[in-house]
């Protein structure tokens, strides 16, 4: 196995473990709080896990060239959609947190 494939495989494994940990944290937060932005974050993390699995396939299995390109395109689409969901979910989380903080401050001043 070429060194570049070994490095890619190790990095994909690290990414998969990290993404699974993030998914676990976000799923627990969704279960605990139930806010809609956690649904976006969980959906983005699920797509991120799928992306990491496809990356593992690309680095560990020797695929015919047409299949390789299909898997590469599919993983790229998953990555873009996961990133958009993560950014939108995070921005809604920050906006919600800011509005809760403003409500707490206005309640404390009365």
C-alpha positions as CSV (number, residue, x, y, z in Angstrom):
1,X,0.0,0.0,0.0
2,X,1.4,3.4,-0.9
3,X,2.1,5.8,1.9
4,X,-0.3,8.4,0.6
5,X,-3.2,5.9,0.8
6,X,-2.1,4.9,4.3
7,X,-2.0,8.5,5.4
8,X,-5.5,9.1,3.8
9,X,-6.9,6.0,5.6
10,X,-5.6,7.1,9.0
11,X,-6.9,10.7,8.5
12,X,-10.3,9.3,7.3
13,X,-10.5,7.1,10.5
14,X,-9.7,10.1,12.7
15,X,-12.3,12.2,10.9
16,X,-14.9,9.4,11.3
17,X,-14.2,9.1,15.0
18,X,-14.4,12.8,15.5
19,X,-17.6,13.1,13.5
20,X,-19.2,10.3,15.5
21,X,-18.3,12.0,18.7
22,X,-19.8,15.3,17.5
23,X,-22.9,13.5,16.3
24,X,-23.3,11.8,19.8
25,X,-23.0,15.2,21.5
26,X,-25.5,16.9,19.2
27,X,-27.9,14.0,19.4
28,X,-27.8,14.2,23.2
29,X,-28.4,18.0,23.1
30,X,-31.3,17.5,20.7
31,X,-32.8,14.9,23.0
32,X,-32.3,17.2,26.0
33,X,-33.4,20.5,24.6
34,X,-35.3,19.7,21.4
35,X,-34.5,22.9,19.5
36,X,-34.8,22.9,15.8
37,X,-31.2,24.0,15.2
38,X,-30.0,20.8,16.8
39,X,-31.9,18.9,14.1
40,X,-29.9,20.8,11.5
41,X,-26.7,20.0,13.3
42,X,-27.5,16.3,13.7
43,X,-28.4,16.1,10.0
44,X,-25.1,17.7,9.1
45,X,-23.2,15.3,11.3
46,X,-25.0,12.3,9.9
47,X,-24.0,13.5,6.4
48,X,-20.5,14.1,7.7
49,X,-20.3,10.5,9.0
50,X,-21.4,9.2,5.6
51,X,-18.7,11.4,3.9
52,X,-16.1,9.9,6.2
53,X,-17.3,6.4,5.4
54,X,-17.0,7.2,1.6
55,X,-13.5,8.6,2.2
56,X,-12.6,5.3,3.9
57,X,-13.8,3.4,0.9
58,X,-11.8,5.7,-1.5
59,X,-8.6,5.1,0.5
60,X,-9.0,1.4,1.4
61,X,-10.6,-0.3,-1.7
62,X,-9.2,-0.3,-5.2
63,X,-12.1,0.8,-7.4
64,X,-12.5,0.9,-11.1
65,X,-12.0,4.5,-12.4
66,X,-15.6,5.3,-13.2
67,X,-16.8,4.0,-9.8
68,X,-14.0,5.9,-8.1
69,X,-15.2,9.2,-9.7
70,X,-18.9,8.5,-8.8
71,X,-17.9,7.9,-5.2
72,X,-15.7,11.0,-5.2
73,X,-18.5,13.1,-6.6
74,X,-21.0,11.7,-4.1
75,X,-18.7,12.3,-1.2
76,X,-18.1,15.9,-2.4
77,X,-21.9,16.5,-2.5
78,X,-22.3,15.1,1.0
79,X,-19.5,17.3,2.3
80,X,-21.0,20.5,0.8
81,X,-24.5,19.7,2.1
82,X,-23.1,18.7,5.6
83,X,-21.1,22.0,5.7
84,X,-24.1,24.1,4.8
85,X,-26.3,22.4,7.4
86,X,-23.6,22.9,10.0
87,X,-23.2,26.6,9.3
88,X,-26.9,27.3,9.2
89,X,-27.5,25.2,12.4
90,X,-24.6,26.9,14.2
91,X,-25.8,30.4,13.2
92,X,-29.3,29.6,14.4
93,X,-27.8,28.3,17.7
94,X,-25.9,31.5,18.2
95,X,-28.9,33.7,17.3
96,X,-31.1,31.7,19.7
97,X,-28.5,32.0,22.5
98,X,-28.2,35.7,21.9
99,X,-31.9,36.2,22.1
100,X,-32.1,34.1,25.3
101,X,-29.3,36.2,26.8
102,X,-31.1,39.5,25.9
103,X,-34.3,38.2,27.5
104,X,-32.3,37.3,30.7
105,X,-30.7,40.7,30.9
106,X,-34.0,42.5,30.4
107,X,-35.7,40.3,33.0
108,X,-32.8,41.0,35.5
109,X,-33.0,44.8,35.0
110,X,-36.8,45.0,35.9
